[in-house]
Amino acid sequence: MSFEKIEKYIKEKTNFPLRDRYDLPSSEVTFPDGSHYRTEIAGMETVENLEIMVREAEKRKVPVHRVISLVRGAAMMDFAELKDFASVAAQNKLEVIINPLPSRGWDSGRQYTTAEGYVSGMRLRGSDKVYEWLKELDRCLEAGIRGFLIPDEGLLDLVTKMRADGVFPDDVKFKVSVFAGHGSPYGAKLLEDMGADSFNPLGDLTLPMLASIRSTVKLPLDIYVSLVESMGGFQRFHECGDIARICAPVYFKIEPGRSEAEMYNSWVDNGLLNHLAAHRVKIAQICMEWVERSGYNLVLKEGGDDLSIPKP
């Protein structure tokens, strides 16, 4: 088969761009409330972390829409703590997305923790792990949580079908993690078609790469603007205006720190987590300021009915 036939097929038989979008077109999609971008603060691991973040957001007048929480696993919280966490989030109208199990190499498997095994991704291993994940999801649902982090396509396919069939409430949301490893419009479209509610592409994608993804899908993108040192440590504050314009609807994902292994283990000093909870809100403020300086007339609102706010 000649390459001309391959190129002709992609151009005429699919809706995918043949190349990354170097023209950087503005997105024609927004959140239901008309916003182009929202803020996503990662790493709220305790009720105290969450309360500190809320106070800092109020002080800085920064609207925080979503918190990625319990990255080390909701299983690390007792039920009363889960309920308290859900209550604080509900009172402050925060969407909560949690990771049910401590699956980052802290279960019985160790391949993920090795230098080469890391590239295999944070997928669940075996039927027992999926069963345990579902049991933890059930506990979190009972506590009022309505948003969950999904590490692989197999699990996404299962839980979105279960939601469609009424096993889970309609308002439950599934965010695909960066650890699923997708970074192209083809992967993004696959996840959208499978029912993902938002998608965190690889953290180091260029603006043309992100534009090619947005030209293919409509689901919200979760884009790192601040990343842990162990995964690259880059800060994209100056690009926030272009990211919001090109990728809308988009969550600015904020997760500075030395490493996820340090921040989200079972024995981390809460003082570090509390410091980062406030510091991440400051970064959100800086991102907002760069969007305002961009001149693109982008919209930011407090959030709409589409947020999966807990129901404790």
KARA-V614225 format. One record per pair of residues at least 24 apart in sequence whose C-alpha atoms are under 8 Angstrom apart, sorted by the first residue. I is the first residue (numbers start at 1). J is the second residue. Records with the same first field share a line. If there is no record, write none. Layout:
I: J, J
This chain:
15: 216
16: 185, 186, 212, 215, 216
17: 212, 215, 216
19: 212
20: 208, 209, 211, 212
21: 208, 209, 211, 212
22: 207, 208, 211
23: 208
24: 207, 208, 211, 246
25: 211, 246
26: 245, 246, 247
27: 214, 215, 245, 246, 247, 248
28: 248
29: 218, 248, 249
30: 248, 249
31: 220, 248, 249
32: 304, 306
33: 301, 303, 304
34: 299, 301
35: 249, 298, 299, 300, 301
36: 244, 245, 248, 249, 250, 298, 299, 300
37: 244, 248, 249, 250, 251, 252, 298, 299, 300
38: 63, 64, 65, 249, 250, 251, 252, 300, 301
39: 63, 64, 65, 66, 251, 252, 253, 254, 284
40: 64, 65, 66, 67, 68, 222, 251, 252, 253, 254
41: 66, 67, 68, 253, 254, 255, 280, 281
42: 67, 68, 69, 253, 254, 255
43: 67, 68, 69, 70, 71, 255, 263, 264, 273, 277
44: 68, 69, 70, 71, 273, 277
45: 69, 70, 71, 72, 264, 273
46: 70, 85
47: 81, 84, 85, 88
48: 274
49: 273, 274, 277
50: 85, 88, 89, 277
51: 88
52: 274, 277, 278
53: 277, 278, 281
54: 92
56: 278, 281
57: 278, 281
60: 281, 282, 285
62: 281, 284, 285
63: 301, 302
64: 94, 302
65: 93, 94, 95, 302, 303, 307
66: 94, 95, 96, 97, 307
67: 94, 95, 96, 97
68: 96, 97, 98
69: 96, 97, 98, 99
70: 98, 99, 100
71: 98, 99, 102, 264
72: 99, 101, 102, 103, 104, 264, 265, 266
73: 98, 99, 100, 101, 102, 103
74: 98, 99, 100, 101, 102, 136, 140
75: 100, 101, 102, 136
76: 102, 266
79: 139, 143
82: 140, 143
83: 143, 144, 312
86: 143, 144, 145, 310, 311, 312
87: 310, 311, 312
89: 309, 310
90: 309, 310, 311, 312
93: 309
94: 307, 308, 309, 310
95: 147, 307, 308, 309, 310
96: 145, 146, 147, 148, 308, 309, 310
97: 145, 146, 147, 148, 149, 174, 175
98: 147, 148, 149
99: 148, 149, 150
100: 133, 136, 137, 140, 148, 149
101: 132, 133, 136
121: 179, 180, 181
122: 151, 152, 179, 180
123: 151, 152, 179, 180
124: 151, 152
130: 155
142: 312
143: 311, 312
144: 310, 311, 312
145: 309, 310, 311, 312
146: 171, 172, 173, 308, 309, 310, 311
147: 172, 173, 174, 175, 308
148: 172, 173, 174, 175
149: 174, 175, 176, 177
150: 174, 175, 176, 177, 180
151: 176, 177, 178, 179, 180
152: 176, 177, 179, 180
153: 180, 191
156: 194, 195, 196
157: 194, 195
160: 194, 195, 196
171: 308
172: 308
173: 197, 308
174: 198
175: 199, 200
176: 200
177: 201
178: 202, 203
184: 209, 212, 213
185: 212, 213, 214, 216, 217
186: 213
188: 213, 216, 217
189: 216, 217
192: 217, 219
198: 222
203: 227
207: 242, 243, 246
210: 246, 247
211: 246, 247
214: 246, 247, 248
218: 249
219: 249
220: 248, 249, 250, 251
221: 247, 248, 249, 250, 251
222: 250, 251, 252, 253
223: 250, 251, 252, 253
224: 252, 253, 254, 255
225: 252, 253, 254
226: 253, 254, 255, 256
227: 254, 255, 256, 257
228: 255, 256, 257, 258, 259, 260
229: 256, 257, 258, 259
230: 258, 259, 260
231: 259
237: 286, 287, 290
238: 287, 290
239: 290
240: 287, 288, 290, 291
241: 290, 291, 292, 293, 294, 296
242: 294
244: 291, 298
245: 296, 298
252: 284
254: 280, 283, 284
255: 280
256: 280
